[in-house]
Amino acid sequence: EERQLNVTVSLMLNGSTFFGTARPKHEYMSELVAILGFSAVKNSDLFSQMIYADRLYRYSKPSKKTFAVGQELEAALAFDPLGKKGDFRGWTDTLFQRVDRKSLMFLVSDFVGEIDLRLLSKKHDLFVIIVRDRFEEHPKSLGHLRLVDSESGRGFEGDINAAALSKYTAALKENDHKLYRQLRKNGIRYAKLYTDEDPFVKLTKRMR
């Protein structure tokens, strides 16, 4: 009983997770819920899930039952991330306040945005899973397009040329540099998974 783990999987399902070329990121993230949840109950550990975006949408009670994992998988798959802006500060504050018992906590997001995990990492054993689509990190010139922001719903029309993509990729690299530096400084384990990869194989290798 003393060795029993409390496994919490928390998804940040904001609008940007609706994107994907191989498959939508939010769908891929839902599969991770199944992998981690079924692994937890097979090991007789307690499993719970939290879904967050601009606010808390779901927080399940810890359970050791297989059907509970199935319920949480269905909830994640049914969740619509469109139009929801990611509140990373609200996410970490809610996890800190609502999850009392020390947990093995998996944070699943594309992690595009400012996030501070220092306080949360002092209370829980964190494992960060960064889910990306390869096109996000290696985009190609698309020419003149009309786009819609998946978080705000605002439209944009313009030329997506090499200069615009260069600024975008530079900003994303700076975002990731800050994130990796924070993770390493605070001893937080992490893995980056792409939507065209087998999540079980990649995650198993990273968690050994």
N, C-alpha and C positions, 0 to 999 in steps of 0.2 A: 504494500500500500504506500509506503514511504517513497518507493522508487517510481510510482505512477506519475507519468507526465501529464501536464495540461497543455494540449496542443491547440493553439489558436491560429487560424488562417484568416487574414484580413485582406480584402480586395479593395483597391481604390478604382472604382469603375466610373471615372469621369468621361466626358465626351470624347477625348482623344483615343480611348480604348475601343471605339467603334471602328477605327481604321484597321485595315489589313489587306495585303495583297494575296498572301497564301491562305489566310483565314483571319477573321477579325480578332484583334487582341483580346477583347472581352470574352470571346468564346474559348480561346486558348487558356486564359486565366481561369475560367470555370473548370476546365479539365484538370488544372492543377489542384483545385479544391477536391476533386474526386481522388486523385493520386495521394495527396497528403492525408485526406480524411480517412480513406480506407486503410492506409498504412498505419494510421494512429489506432483505429479500433482493432485492427489485426494484432497490434502490439498491446492490446488491453489498456490503452491510454485514453484519456478524455479528449474529445474533439469538439470545437466550437468554431463558428464562422462569424465574421463581421463584414458587412458590405457598407462602404462609405463612398461618398462623392462630394457634393456640396454640403451634405449633412449625413447623419447616421440613418441608414435605411433598414438594416437588419443586424441583430446580434442574437445568435442562438444560444440556448443553454448547453453547457458541456454534456456530452453523451458518449457512451461506449457502444451504442447500437448502430448496426450497419444501415438500417433504414433512415436514421437521422442524417447520415452522410448523403444518402440519396436525396433527401428533402433539401439539403443545403445546395447540392448540385443543381437541382431543378430551380431553386430560387436564384442562383447565380446566372443560369442560362436565360431565365425569364426576365432578368433585370435589363431595363433599357437605359443605356448610358447617354444617349443623345440629349443635348441641351443642358447637361450637368457639368458645372465647373468644379474642378478638383480643389478642395480646401485641405491642403496638406497639414496645416497647423491644427485645424479642427480634428483631423484624422488622428494625429499622434496624441493630442490632448484627450480625446475620447477613449483611445486605447489605454492610456495611462490611468484614467479615472475609472473606467468600467471593468477592466480586467484586474481584479485584486490579487489573485493567486499568481505566483511566479510561473511563467509559461514559456514554452518553446513557441515563439511567435513568428509566423511567416508573414511578411509584408509583401504583397504582390501588386505591382503597379508598373507603368512605363517610366515613372519617376522623372517626368519632364516638369520641372518646377522646384522651387525652394522647399527644402524639408530639413528639419532639425531632429535627429534621432538620439541625441546625447542623453537626455533624461530618460527616455523610454528604454534605452540599452542598459541603464543602471538597474532597472527593475525587472527586466525580462531578458531571456536569451533570444536575440533576434537573428533571423535569417531573411535577408532581403532578396527577392526575386524580381529582377528587372525584365519585363517582357517588351520586346521591340519587334517591329517588322523591318526587314533589311532595307526596304525602300526608304524608310525614315532616315537611316544613316547614310545611305548611298543613293540619293535621289538623282533623277535625270531631268534635263531641260524638257519642259512640257509645252513651251510656247504660250500662246494667249489662252487663258482659261477663266472660267467663272467658277468660283469655289464658295463653299459655305463652311464657316467655323462650326465644328461639331459640338463645341461647348456653349458658345454665345448665340449661335444661329445667325450671326451677321454674315452678309455676303461680301465677296471680294472678286473683282474682275481686273485682270492685268496680265502682264507678260512674265511668266515664270522662266527667266533666263538664267544663264550661268552666273551672273553677278548676284542675283537674288538668292540662288541656291548656295553660293559661297558664304554669304552672310548667315544663312540659316544653319549650314553645317558647322560654321565656326561657333555659333551660339549654342548648338547642341553639344559640341565637344567641350565647351566651357562648363555647361551644365553637368556633364558627366564627370569632368575633372574634379569639380567641387564635391560631387556625390561620392566618388571613389576615395577621395582624400579623407572625407568624414568617416566613411565606413572603416577604412584601415586604421585611422587614428583611434577609433572607439572599439576596435576589435570585433566588428560586426561581420559575420560571414555573409557572402552574397554569391549570386549566380545571375548571368545574363542569358536569357533564352529568347530565341527568335521563333517567329510563328511558323517557319517551315521546318523546325526541328522536332524530333520526338521528345516530348517533355519528360517522360519517365527516364529514358536513357541519359539525357543530359543532366537532369537533377540528381540522379543516383550517383553519377560520377563526381559532381560538385560537393555532395554531402558526405563523401567517404572521408 
